Amino acid sequence: MPRVSPASVAGPTPAAISAAKAAPWAGHPKGSEAYRRILAGLAFAGVATFAQLYSTQAVLPILAADLKVSAAEAALTISLATVGLAVTVLPWSFLADRIGRVRAMMWGISAATVLGLLVPLASSFPMLLCLRMLEGMALGGIPAIAIAYLNEEVNKAHAALAAGSYVAGTTLGGLAGRLVAGPVGELWGWRAAALAVSVLATAAAVLFLVLVPRAQGFTAAAAGGFRGAVRTLAGHARNPRLLALYTQAFLLMGGFVAVYNYLGFRLSGEPFSLPATAISLIFLAYLSGTVSARWAAGLTLRFGRRTVLITGTALMAGGLALTLTQLLVPILIGLLLFTGGFFAAHSIGSGWTGLIATTGRAQAASLYNLAYYLGSSVLGWAGGLLFQGLGWTALALAVIGLAGATAVITAVAHPA
C-alpha cells in the first residue's frame, strides 16, 4: 500500500500558496461567466458611447435647416464631439492607470449621459457645439480604456475575439442611436431626436455599471510624472508598427465618417429625394460591421492580422466604388461592403495595438484612439468642403485613395 505523506493530507504548503499567488493572472477564459459579463458590459458601454457620440449624424440635414447652417457647419456637431474625445483619451488613460479601468469608465460614462441630456436644451448653435465637445471629452474615458481592460482581464488566447466582440457592440451602439434619431427627428425635430438617444444611452450606461465585473488583472501604476508620461508616449511613437496602426486609424476613420456624414445630404437631394426616416435606415449597414468585426477576429487565426487588415481596406475601397452610380440599390450594396470592410480593419487594428505594446498598453490604445478620432474630426469635416465644392464623386474617390494608402502602409510596416 502506498504511503501518504502528511503534506498531501494537510493540503498545499505555504510555499505552494505563495507560488500560486505570485503566478501571473492568466485572464478569464472564453465561456466563463466573468468573460460573458465583460463582453456584455462593454457592449452596453459601446451602445452608451457611440449612440451619443454620433447622435446628430442621422438628422444633420434637419439640424442644418432648423439652425440655418451649412452641411459642413452642421457636421461640426460630430467633429467637435470627436475632437473632445480625441484630446482626452490620453488623460483618461493615465487616470485609469492610477484609479483602475472600471472606475475610470464609470466616471466617464456617467458624466457623458448627464451632458447628453442637456444637449436638447441648447439655446444656440455655439452652445450646442460646446455641449457636444464636453460630451465627447467625457466619452474619452471609454474606448481606449475598454481595450486595455480587455487585454488585462481576458485570456490572451481569446483577446482578439473579445476585442472583435467589443467593436461589434460599438457598431450596434452607433446603429441604435441613428435608427432612433432618424424617425424621431423627422416627426418632432432634432432636439427630440437628441433627447431620445440620450435616454437610450442612459439605460445602456446603467446596464454597463451593473454587469461589468471587478478587475483582477489591473495593477495601479506609480505616478511617473510628466517626464514618465512623455517617455511612455515617445516609446510608442518610435515603434513603426504602432505608427502604422495609428495612421490606419486616422485615415480609415476619417474617410468612414466623411462618407456617413454626407451620404445623407446626397440621398436627400435629387435624384433620390429620400425622407429623413428612410435615410436613417442606411445606418442598418452597420450590421455588416457587427458581423465583420467578429468574423475578422476569427480569420486572424487562419490568415494572420496583416492579411485580414489589408483585405478589410480593399473591401472598403471596392464598396465605395459602387456608390459612384446614380442607382440606389448598388449604392446600398456598396455601403454594406464599405462598412463591413471598415469594421473588420478597425477591430484588427484596435486589438493589435494592445498586443504590440508590451508596456503602457492603456497609452498605446489611447494613441490609437487619438488618431482615430482626430481622423473623424479633421477628415470628417474636410470631406464636407470637398462634397460641397466638387460633389460626391470627388469625396468617394478621395476616401478610396485613403484606403489604398492604408493598405500599402500596412503591407510595408507589418512583415508577412
C-alpha positions as CSV (number, residue, x, y, z in Angstrom):
1,M,0.0,0.0,0.0
2,P,1.5,3.4,-1.0
3,R,2.5,5.7,1.8
4,V,0.6,9.0,2.1
5,S,2.8,11.9,3.2
6,P,1.5,14.3,5.8
7,A,1.9,17.2,3.4
8,S,-0.5,15.7,0.9
9,V,-3.1,15.2,3.7
10,A,-2.7,18.7,5.1
11,G,-3.2,20.4,1.7
12,P,-1.0,22.9,-0.1
13,T,2.1,24.1,1.8
14,P,2.6,27.9,2.5
15,A,5.3,27.9,-0.2
16,A,2.9,26.4,-2.8
17,I,0.2,29.0,-1.8
18,S,2.8,31.8,-2.2
19,A,3.8,30.5,-5.6
20,A,0.2,30.3,-6.7
21,K,-0.4,33.9,-5.6
22,A,2.8,35.0,-7.4
23,A,1.7,33.4,-10.7
24,P,0.7,36.0,-13.3
25,W,-3.0,36.5,-13.9
26,A,-3.9,34.4,-17.0
27,G,-7.3,36.1,-17.6
28,H,-10.8,34.9,-17.8
29,P,-11.2,32.1,-20.3
30,K,-13.8,32.1,-23.1
31,G,-17.1,30.7,-21.9
32,S,-16.7,31.7,-18.2
33,E,-19.4,33.8,-16.5
34,A,-16.9,36.6,-16.0
35,Y,-16.0,36.5,-19.7
36,R,-19.6,36.8,-20.7
37,R,-20.2,39.7,-18.2
38,I,-17.2,41.6,-19.5
39,L,-18.4,41.3,-23.1
40,A,-22.0,42.2,-22.2
41,G,-21.0,45.1,-20.0
42,L,-18.6,46.5,-22.6
43,A,-21.2,46.0,-25.3
44,F,-23.6,48.3,-23.4
45,A,-20.7,50.7,-22.8
46,G,-20.3,50.8,-26.6
47,V,-24.0,51.5,-27.0
48,A,-23.9,54.3,-24.5
49,T,-20.8,55.8,-26.0
50,F,-21.4,55.6,-29.7
51,A,-25.1,56.3,-29.6
52,Q,-24.3,59.6,-28.0
53,L,-21.2,60.4,-30.0
54,Y,-22.9,60.3,-33.4
55,S,-26.4,61.1,-32.2
56,T,-26.8,64.1,-34.6
57,Q,-25.5,62.3,-37.7
58,A,-28.8,60.9,-38.8
59,V,-30.5,64.3,-38.5
60,L,-27.8,66.5,-40.0
61,P,-30.0,67.8,-42.8
62,I,-32.8,68.6,-40.4
63,L,-30.4,70.3,-38.0
64,A,-28.8,72.3,-40.8
65,A,-32.2,73.5,-42.0
66,D,-33.5,74.3,-38.5
67,L,-30.4,76.2,-37.4
68,K,-29.8,77.7,-40.9
69,V,-26.2,76.4,-41.2
70,S,-24.3,74.7,-44.0
71,A,-23.7,70.9,-44.3
72,A,-20.1,71.3,-43.1
73,E,-21.1,73.5,-40.2
74,A,-23.8,71.0,-39.1
75,A,-21.2,68.3,-39.3
76,L,-19.2,70.2,-36.6
77,T,-21.7,68.7,-34.1
78,I,-20.0,65.4,-34.9
79,S,-16.4,66.7,-35.4
80,L,-16.2,68.7,-32.2
81,A,-17.6,65.7,-30.1
82,T,-14.9,63.5,-31.6
83,V,-12.3,66.3,-31.1
84,G,-13.3,66.4,-27.4
85,L,-12.9,62.6,-27.2
86,A,-9.5,62.7,-29.0
87,V,-7.9,65.3,-26.7
88,T,-9.0,63.5,-23.6
89,V,-8.2,59.8,-24.3
90,L,-4.6,60.2,-23.1
91,P,-5.5,62.0,-19.8
92,W,-8.2,59.4,-19.2
93,S,-5.7,56.6,-19.8
94,F,-3.2,58.0,-17.3
95,L,-6.1,58.4,-14.8
96,A,-7.2,54.8,-15.4
97,D,-3.6,53.7,-14.6
98,R,-4.0,55.2,-11.2
99,I,-7.6,54.6,-10.1
100,G,-8.5,51.5,-12.2
101,R,-10.0,50.8,-15.6
102,V,-13.5,50.1,-14.3
103,R,-13.7,53.2,-12.1
104,A,-12.5,55.5,-14.8
105,M,-15.0,54.1,-17.3
106,M,-17.8,54.6,-14.7
107,W,-16.8,58.2,-14.2
108,G,-16.7,58.9,-17.9
109,I,-19.9,57.2,-18.9
110,S,-21.8,58.9,-16.1
111,A,-20.7,62.4,-17.0
112,A,-21.4,61.8,-20.6
113,T,-25.0,60.7,-20.0
114,V,-25.7,63.9,-17.9
115,L,-24.2,66.1,-20.6
116,G,-26.2,64.2,-23.3
117,L,-29.4,65.0,-21.5
118,L,-28.5,68.7,-21.7
119,V,-27.9,68.8,-25.4
120,P,-31.6,69.2,-26.4
121,L,-31.7,72.3,-24.2
122,A,-29.0,74.2,-26.2
123,S,-30.4,77.7,-26.9
124,S,-28.0,78.4,-29.8
125,F,-25.7,76.7,-32.3
126,P,-22.5,77.8,-30.4
127,M,-23.9,76.4,-27.1
128,L,-24.8,73.2,-28.9
129,L,-21.3,72.8,-30.2
130,C,-19.9,73.5,-26.7
131,L,-22.1,70.8,-25.1
132,R,-21.2,68.3,-27.8
133,M,-17.5,68.9,-27.2
134,L,-17.9,68.4,-23.5
135,E,-19.9,65.3,-24.1
136,G,-17.1,63.9,-26.3
137,M,-14.5,64.8,-23.6
138,A,-16.4,62.7,-21.1
139,L,-16.7,59.8,-23.6
140,G,-12.9,59.8,-23.9
141,G,-12.9,57.6,-20.8
142,I,-14.4,54.6,-22.6
143,P,-12.8,53.5,-25.9
144,A,-9.1,53.2,-25.1
145,I,-9.7,52.0,-21.5
146,A,-12.1,49.3,-22.7
147,I,-9.4,47.7,-24.9
148,A,-6.8,47.9,-22.2
149,Y,-9.3,46.4,-19.7
150,L,-10.0,43.5,-22.2
151,N,-6.3,42.8,-22.6
152,E,-5.8,42.6,-18.8
153,E,-8.9,40.6,-17.9
154,V,-9.4,38.2,-20.8
155,N,-7.2,35.2,-21.6
156,K,-4.7,36.1,-24.3
157,A,-5.8,33.2,-26.5
158,H,-9.2,34.9,-26.8
159,A,-8.2,38.6,-26.6
160,A,-8.6,39.2,-30.4
161,L,-12.1,37.6,-30.3
162,A,-13.0,39.6,-27.3
163,A,-11.8,42.8,-28.9
164,G,-13.9,41.9,-32.0
165,S,-16.9,41.4,-29.9
166,Y,-16.4,44.8,-28.2
167,V,-16.1,46.5,-31.6
168,A,-19.2,44.7,-32.8
169,G,-21.0,46.1,-29.7
170,T,-19.9,49.6,-30.7
171,T,-21.4,49.2,-34.1
172,L,-24.7,48.2,-32.5
173,G,-24.5,51.4,-30.3
174,G,-23.9,53.6,-33.3
175,L,-26.7,51.9,-35.2
176,A,-29.2,52.1,-32.4
177,G,-28.6,55.9,-31.9
178,R,-29.0,56.7,-35.6
179,L,-32.1,54.5,-36.0
180,V,-33.8,56.2,-33.0
181,A,-32.8,59.7,-34.1
182,G,-33.9,59.5,-37.7
183,P,-37.7,58.8,-37.3
184,V,-38.0,60.9,-34.1
185,G,-36.2,63.8,-35.8
186,E,-38.5,63.7,-38.8
187,L,-41.6,63.7,-36.5
188,W,-40.5,66.2,-33.8
189,G,-37.2,67.7,-34.8
190,W,-33.6,67.2,-33.9
191,R,-33.9,68.2,-30.3
192,A,-36.4,65.4,-29.6
193,A,-34.1,63.1,-31.5
194,A,-31.1,64.0,-29.3
195,L,-33.3,63.5,-26.2
196,A,-34.4,60.1,-27.3
197,V,-30.8,59.0,-28.0
198,S,-29.7,60.3,-24.6
199,V,-32.4,58.3,-22.8
200,L,-31.3,55.2,-24.7
201,A,-27.7,55.8,-23.7
202,T,-28.6,56.4,-20.1
203,A,-30.3,52.9,-19.9
204,A,-27.2,51.3,-21.6
205,A,-24.9,53.1,-19.1
206,V,-26.9,51.7,-16.2
207,L,-26.6,48.1,-17.6
208,F,-22.8,48.6,-18.0
209,L,-22.5,49.7,-14.4
210,V,-24.4,46.6,-13.2
211,L,-22.7,44.0,-15.4
212,V,-19.0,44.8,-15.6
213,P,-17.1,42.7,-13.1
214,R,-14.3,43.8,-10.8
215,A,-10.9,44.0,-12.4
216,Q,-8.4,41.2,-11.4
217,G,-5.6,41.8,-13.8
218,F,-5.1,45.5,-13.0
219,T,-2.1,46.8,-11.1
220,A,-2.1,50.5,-10.2
221,A,0.8,52.3,-11.9
222,A,3.0,54.6,-9.8
223,A,2.8,58.2,-10.7
224,G,5.7,58.8,-13.1
225,G,5.0,62.5,-13.5
226,F,5.1,64.4,-16.8
227,R,8.5,63.0,-17.8
228,G,7.3,59.5,-17.2
229,A,4.3,60.1,-19.4
230,V,6.4,61.6,-22.2
231,R,8.8,58.6,-22.1
232,T,5.9,56.2,-22.4
233,L,4.3,58.0,-25.3
234,A,7.7,58.6,-27.0
235,G,8.4,54.8,-26.8
236,H,5.1,54.1,-28.6
237,A,5.8,56.8,-31.2
238,R,9.1,55.3,-32.1
239,N,7.5,51.9,-32.8
240,P,7.0,51.7,-36.6
241,R,4.3,49.0,-36.3
242,L,2.3,51.1,-33.8
243,L,2.7,54.2,-36.0
244,A,1.3,52.2,-38.9
245,L,-1.8,51.3,-36.9
246,Y,-2.2,54.9,-35.8
247,T,-2.0,56.1,-39.4
248,Q,-4.5,53.4,-40.4
249,A,-6.9,54.7,-37.6
250,F,-6.6,58.3,-38.8
251,L,-7.1,57.7,-42.5
252,L,-9.8,55.0,-42.3
253,M,-11.9,56.6,-39.6
254,G,-11.7,60.0,-41.3
255,G,-12.9,58.5,-44.6
256,F,-15.6,56.5,-42.9
257,V,-17.1,59.4,-41.0
258,A,-17.0,61.6,-44.1
259,V,-19.0,59.1,-46.1
260,Y,-21.7,58.7,-43.5
261,N,-21.8,62.5,-42.8
262,Y,-22.5,63.5,-46.3
263,L,-24.3,60.5,-47.9
264,G,-27.4,61.7,-46.1
265,F,-27.2,65.0,-47.9
266,R,-26.7,63.3,-51.2
267,L,-29.7,61.0,-50.7
268,S,-32.0,63.8,-49.5
269,G,-31.3,65.7,-52.8
270,E,-32.0,64.8,-56.5
271,P,-32.5,62.3,-57.9
272,F,-33.2,60.4,-54.7
273,S,-35.2,62.9,-52.5
274,L,-35.4,60.4,-49.6
275,P,-37.1,61.5,-46.3
276,A,-35.1,61.5,-43.0
277,T,-36.6,58.3,-41.8
278,A,-35.6,56.4,-45.0
279,I,-32.1,58.0,-44.8
280,S,-31.7,56.8,-41.2
281,L,-32.2,53.2,-42.5
282,I,-28.9,53.4,-44.4
283,F,-27.3,53.0,-41.0
284,L,-28.5,49.4,-41.0
285,A,-25.4,48.9,-43.0
286,Y,-23.7,49.0,-39.5
287,L,-25.0,45.4,-39.1
288,S,-22.4,44.3,-41.6
289,G,-19.8,45.8,-39.4
290,T,-21.2,43.9,-36.4
291,V,-20.7,40.7,-38.3
292,S,-17.4,41.5,-39.9
293,A,-15.7,42.6,-36.7
294,R,-16.2,39.2,-35.1
295,W,-15.6,37.4,-38.4
296,A,-12.3,39.2,-39.0
297,A,-11.1,38.3,-35.5
298,G,-11.7,34.6,-36.2
299,L,-10.0,34.8,-39.6
300,T,-6.8,36.1,-38.0
301,L,-6.2,32.6,-36.6
302,R,-6.0,31.2,-40.1
303,F,-4.6,34.1,-42.2
304,G,-2.9,36.5,-39.7
305,R,-3.8,40.0,-38.7
306,R,-1.9,41.6,-41.6
307,T,-3.7,39.8,-44.3
308,V,-7.2,40.4,-42.8
309,L,-6.5,44.1,-42.2
310,I,-5.4,44.6,-45.8
311,T,-8.4,42.7,-47.1
312,G,-10.7,44.9,-45.0
313,T,-9.3,48.1,-46.5
314,A,-9.6,46.6,-50.0
315,L,-13.3,45.8,-49.3
316,M,-13.8,49.4,-48.2
317,A,-12.5,50.7,-51.5
318,G,-14.5,48.3,-53.6
319,G,-17.7,49.0,-51.8
320,L,-17.3,52.8,-52.0
321,A,-16.7,52.4,-55.8
322,L,-20.2,51.1,-56.1
323,T,-21.6,54.3,-54.6
324,L,-20.5,56.3,-57.7
325,T,-23.6,55.2,-59.6
326,Q,-26.9,57.0,-59.7
327,L,-28.8,53.9,-58.7
328,L,-30.0,53.4,-55.1
329,V,-29.6,49.6,-54.9
330,P,-25.8,49.5,-55.9
331,I,-25.2,52.4,-53.6
332,L,-26.7,50.4,-50.6
333,I,-24.8,47.3,-51.5
334,G,-21.6,49.3,-51.8
335,L,-22.3,50.9,-48.4
336,L,-22.7,47.4,-46.8
337,L,-19.3,46.3,-48.2
338,F,-17.7,49.6,-47.3
339,T,-18.9,49.4,-43.7
340,G,-18.1,45.7,-43.2
341,G,-14.6,46.3,-44.5
342,F,-14.0,49.3,-42.2
343,F,-15.1,47.5,-39.0
344,A,-13.0,44.4,-40.0
345,A,-9.9,46.6,-40.3
346,H,-10.7,48.6,-37.2
347,S,-11.3,45.5,-35.0
348,I,-7.9,44.1,-36.0
349,G,-6.1,47.5,-35.6
350,S,-7.5,48.3,-32.2
351,G,-6.9,44.8,-30.8
352,W,-3.4,44.6,-32.3
353,T,-2.3,47.8,-30.6
354,G,-2.6,46.3,-27.1
355,L,-0.6,43.2,-28.1
356,I,2.3,45.0,-29.9
357,A,2.7,47.4,-26.8
358,T,4.2,45.3,-24.0
359,T,4.2,48.3,-21.6
360,G,1.9,51.3,-21.3
361,R,-0.9,49.5,-23.0
362,A,-3.6,52.0,-22.0
363,Q,-1.5,54.8,-23.5
364,A,-0.8,52.8,-26.7
365,A,-4.6,52.2,-27.1
366,S,-5.2,55.9,-26.3
367,L,-2.8,57.0,-29.1
368,Y,-4.7,54.7,-31.4
369,N,-8.0,56.4,-30.3
370,L,-6.4,59.8,-30.5
371,A,-5.5,59.2,-34.2
372,Y,-8.9,57.5,-34.8
373,Y,-11.0,60.4,-33.5
374,L,-8.7,63.1,-34.9
375,G,-9.3,61.5,-38.3
376,S,-13.0,61.6,-37.6
377,S,-12.8,65.2,-36.7
378,V,-10.5,66.6,-39.3
379,L,-11.2,64.4,-42.4
380,G,-14.9,64.0,-41.5
381,W,-15.3,67.8,-41.6
382,A,-12.9,68.4,-44.5
383,G,-14.9,65.9,-46.6
384,G,-17.8,68.3,-46.4
385,L,-15.8,71.0,-48.1
386,L,-14.9,68.5,-50.9
387,F,-18.5,67.4,-51.2
388,Q,-19.9,71.0,-51.3
389,G,-17.3,72.1,-53.8
390,L,-16.9,69.1,-56.2
391,G,-19.7,66.6,-55.3
392,W,-20.0,63.0,-54.2
393,T,-17.7,61.5,-56.8
394,A,-14.7,63.6,-55.6
395,L,-15.4,62.7,-52.0
396,A,-15.7,59.0,-52.8
397,L,-12.5,58.9,-54.8
398,A,-10.6,60.7,-52.1
399,V,-11.7,58.1,-49.5
400,I,-10.8,55.3,-51.9
401,G,-7.4,56.8,-52.0
402,L,-7.1,56.9,-48.2
403,A,-8.0,53.2,-48.1
404,G,-5.4,52.4,-50.7
405,A,-2.7,54.3,-48.8
406,T,-3.6,52.5,-45.7
407,A,-3.2,49.1,-47.4
408,V,0.3,50.0,-48.6
409,I,1.4,51.3,-45.2
410,T,0.1,48.1,-43.5
411,A,1.9,45.8,-46.0
412,V,5.2,47.7,-45.5
413,A,5.1,48.1,-41.7
414,H,3.9,44.6,-40.8
415,P,6.1,41.9,-42.4
416,A,4.2,38.8,-43.6
